[in-house]
């Protein structure tokens, strides 16, 4: 568990501002006929013009700037020439490196008019992230975060993905500790000021089971149900949570 100085947090805040600038811009591009490769090109251009580097591109061989996960794809969907369709939901995960520090965030978008069930899935997943952030303050336990996600998501009739978890973040994209989206409260290390966590609920409309495609990246729901994903990079401060790139919780 690596605790960051105030100066390091400012660099991570700027890294995440770039990420959220990308995510804001992508929101205006979500329309039928746009390809995920076009979204990827936009993101890389914004990141490089900001003086940063795409964090995911070539990370362990990953071939793109964004992860673009459509409908039943949970995470790690690879951008391609497939056009988006009216009614799709698209999870976009974006990471950057700025002056040696990482930013990482994700949102799930609607393409045009989506079903009420898809709207509800997105709303519950975003609310789960907000509830998780409320647990981020000194002397809370790490497992309180995942418990908040699981308790809310399951109370709404959805399931939490267990195959993938959140993580610490800083000068590496993935640092200790891991941050599951499930578990009993009051367990694990105490949260301390300077710790930064990438908290990322992944929520399925059906069962929690996952299958990974032959490309080794694309992870989708085993039962074909829809999945949504939201993520913030969150710093523990003396006063509670600081959502990097967007301000205080």
N, C-alpha and C positions, 0 to 999 in steps of 0.2 A: 504494500500500500504506500504509494508515493504522495506526499503532501506538497502542494504547490505554494510558492511565495506569491505575494500580491502582484509582483511584476509578471510572473508566469501566468497568473490568472488573467491579466490584461491582454497578454498575447493570445491566450486561448479564447478570450472574449472576441477579439478581432477575427480569429480563425472562424469562430462560429457565426459572426456577423456575415462573413462571406458565404457560409453555407446557407444561412437564412435568406440572403439576397438571391441566391440561386433558387431556393425553394419558392420564394415569393414570385420570381419571374416565371417559373415553371407553371405556377397556378394559372397564369393567363394564357398558357399554351395548350391546356387540356381540352382538346376538341377532337371530334371524330375526323379521322384521316391523317392526323399527325402521327409520325412514327416515333418509337422510343429512341431510335438512333438520332432523330432530330433533337429530341429533348437532351440527349447526351451531348451533342455538339454545342448546344446553347450553354449547358452547364460548364463544359470545359473552357469555353471562351470567356465566360464571366469570371471563373476562378483564376485563369491565367492573367487576365487584364487587371485583376486585383492584387497581383504580385504573389499569388499562392500557387500551389501545385495540387492536382487531383490526388487524393489520398488512396483511392481504391484502384486507380489505373496501374496495372502490373503488380498489384499487391497479391503475393502468392500466385501470380499468373492470371489474376482477374483482368479481362480484356477491355474494360470500359471505365468511364468516370463515374457514372451512376449505377445503382442497382434499380431496375425498373420492374416491379412485380405486379402483374395484372391478374385481377380476379382471384383465382384459387392459388396463385403463387404467393407464398408467404414472404420470402426474402430472396435476394441474390439473383433475381431475374436479369438476364443479360440483354441490353438494348440491341434491337435489330430493326429490320425494315417492315415489320408487321404494323399496319395502321391501327390506331386506337378506334374503338367503336362506341357509338352512343350506348350508354348504360354500363360501360366498364368502370371498375375502380382500379386505381393505380397507386401502389405504394412506391414512393421514391425515397431512396436512402442516398445521402450525399456526404462525402467527407473531403476535407482539405488539409493541407499542411501549410502553415504560415509561420515563417521564421523558426522552423523546427518544432512547432506545436500543432497539435491536431484539433480539428473541429469535426463534429459528427452529429447529424440530425436526420430525421425522416418524417414524412407526412404521407397520408393517403388521400388521394384526390378523386373526385367524381368526374366522369367524362359525360357532359350533358346531363340529361335526366336519368337518375338511377332509381332502382327499386326502393320502396320503403325499408325493406329488410337490409339492403346495403347501406342506406343512410343510417339506420340504427346501429349497425356494426361499426361504422366509422365513428359515430358519436360516442359509443361506449368505449371504444379503444382510446380515443383522445381523452375522455374523462378518466380512464384508468391511468393514463400518464399523469394527468393533473393530480390525481390522488396520490400517486407514487411520489411526486415532487413534494407534496405536503409532509411526507415522512422524512425528508432530508433536512436534518438539523443536528447539532452536536448532541452526542450521547444517545441518540437513537441507535438501534441495531440495524445492521445491513439487511437482515431478513424482514424487517418491518416494511421495507419497500416492496418486495415481492408479495408479501402477504396482502398488502393493500390492493395490489393489482388483482391477485387471484380472487380475493373475497368479493370484490366488486364485479369482476367479469363473470364469475360463476353465478352470482346472484342475478345477473341479467340473462342467464341461459346460454352463454357462450363458453368457449374453452380457451385456456391459455397454452400457448406453444411451450413445450419444455425442452425441445431439442436445441434451441438457440436462446442465448441469454444476453443481457447487457454486460457492461464491463467498465473497468477503470480506463481512463484516457489521459494523455499528456504528451510526452515526447515520443510515445508509441501509440499506435491506434488502439491496441488492446493491451491494457495493463491489468494487474490485480487490483481489486478483487472482481470476480465474476458477480453479476447481479441478476439472479433468476427472477422470473415474474411469478413465482409461487413460493410457498413454504410457510412454516409456522413463524409467528412473530417472536421477537425478543431473542433471536439467535444471531450468531456471527459477531464480527468485530463491531465496536462502537464507531460511529461516524465522527470524524474529527475535521475541524476547519482546515481547508486546503486540499481536501480530497475532492477529486472530480470524477463523476460517474456518468457514463452514457447509459441512460435508462430508456428501455425500448420495449414496451408491451407489444407483443405479436398475438393477435386474437383471431381465432377461427370461429366461423358461424356453426360449424359442425364439430366433429371430434378433434382432439389435439394431435392426432398422428400425422407424421410428416413423411414424404418420400422425396428423394433427390434425383433429378434427371441424370442422364448419362453424361451431360456436360460437366458434372461434378459440382455445379454451383446452384442451379435453379431448384429451390426447395418449394414444394407445393403441398397442399392438404391431401392426405391419402384418400379422403372421401370425396374430393372435388368441390368441397364447400368454399365459400368466399373467405378471404383472410384480409385483415387490416393491420397496419403497423405505424406507430408514431414513436418519435425519439427526440429527446433533448440531451445535450451535455450539461450537467448540473454540478455546480460547485457547492460544497458545504462551507458556510460562513458562520461566524459567531451569531449572526442574526437569523440563520435559517438557510433556505435554498436560494441560490442565484442561478437562474437559467442563462447560460452563456449565449451571447449573441442576441438576446431579446430583452434582457433586464431581469428584475427580481421577481420571484414567485409571490 
